[in-house]
Amino acid sequence: MAALATMPVAWTERAHSDSITIKSYLAYHFTQREIENYYKLLGSFEKIVAIFPDLYPLTNKAKNIHRAVLSKQLSVFYQITQEAVFIVAILDNRMSNTKWP
């Protein structure tokens, strides 16, 4: 069986900052187990989106930005280019959607 082609996945500065903010929130309010689950969820998302970049739907708020709802609490926004899949932002779904990219 032939291996599936994968695209590189890159993170923007905003996505890194969002990830750190969410990790800090989890560390303050929950246990290390939730932080580990958070990183497992992001890792699984990266593997899937590298193989199937068009899997998740485009948002209505911004042009060419896809929204992947990873859990009840977590959404990842990303953009596809010829070179890579760029993770634009990571948001807690409980936040106001005015914070969407």
C-alpha positions in Angstrom: 0.0 0.0 0.0 1.3 3.4 -0.9 2.0 5.9 1.8 -0.2 9.0 1.9 1.3 12.3 0.9 1.6 14.7 3.8 1.9 18.5 3.9 4.1 20.2 6.5 2.2 21.9 9.3 3.4 25.3 10.6 2.2 27.4 13.5 1.9 31.2 13.5 3.0 33.3 16.4 -0.6 33.8 17.4 -1.2 30.0 17.5 1.8 29.5 19.7 0.6 32.3 22.0 -2.9 30.8 22.1 -1.5 27.4 22.9 0.5 28.7 25.8 -2.5 30.7 27.2 -4.7 27.6 27.1 -2.0 25.5 28.7 -1.6 28.0 31.5 -5.4 28.0 32.0 -5.5 24.2 32.2 -2.5 24.2 34.6 -4.2 26.6 36.9 -7.7 25.2 36.9 -7.2 21.5 36.2 -4.6 18.7 36.5 -1.6 17.6 34.5 -3.8 14.9 32.9 -5.9 17.6 31.1 -2.7 19.3 29.8 -1.5 15.9 28.4 -4.9 15.3 26.8 -4.8 18.8 25.3 -1.4 18.1 23.7 -2.5 14.6 22.5 -5.5 16.3 20.8 -3.4 18.8 19.1 -0.9 16.2 18.0 -3.7 14.0 16.5 -5.1 17.0 14.7 -1.7 17.8 13.1 -1.3 14.3 11.8 -4.8 14.3 10.3 -4.7 17.7 8.8 -1.3 17.0 7.2 -2.9 14.1 5.3 -6.4 15.6 4.7 -6.1 19.4 4.7 -9.6 20.0 3.4 -11.2 17.7 5.9 -12.6 20.6 8.1 -15.1 23.2 6.7 -14.3 26.8 5.9 -15.5 29.4 8.3 -18.1 32.0 7.5 -16.1 34.7 9.3 -12.8 34.8 7.2 -11.8 33.9 3.7 -9.8 30.6 3.2 -9.7 29.8 7.0 -10.8 26.4 8.1 -12.2 25.7 11.6 -11.6 22.3 13.2 -13.7 21.7 16.3 -11.5 19.2 18.2 -13.6 19.0 21.3 -16.5 20.8 23.0 -13.9 23.3 24.4 -11.3 23.6 21.6 -11.3 24.9 18.0 -8.3 25.2 15.7 -8.3 27.7 12.8 -5.9 27.0 9.9 -5.2 28.0 6.4 -3.9 25.9 3.5 -1.3 27.2 1.1 0.8 25.5 -1.7 3.7 25.0 0.8 2.0 24.0 4.1 -0.9 24.0 6.4 -0.6 27.0 8.7 -2.3 26.9 12.1 -3.5 30.4 12.5 -5.2 30.3 16.0 -6.4 28.0 18.7 -9.4 29.1 20.7 -11.4 28.0 23.6 -15.0 27.6 22.3 -16.4 29.4 25.4 -14.7 32.6 24.2 -16.7 35.2 22.2 -16.5 34.6 18.5 -15.3 38.2 18.1 -11.9 36.7 18.9 -12.0 34.5 15.8 -9.3 35.1 13.2 
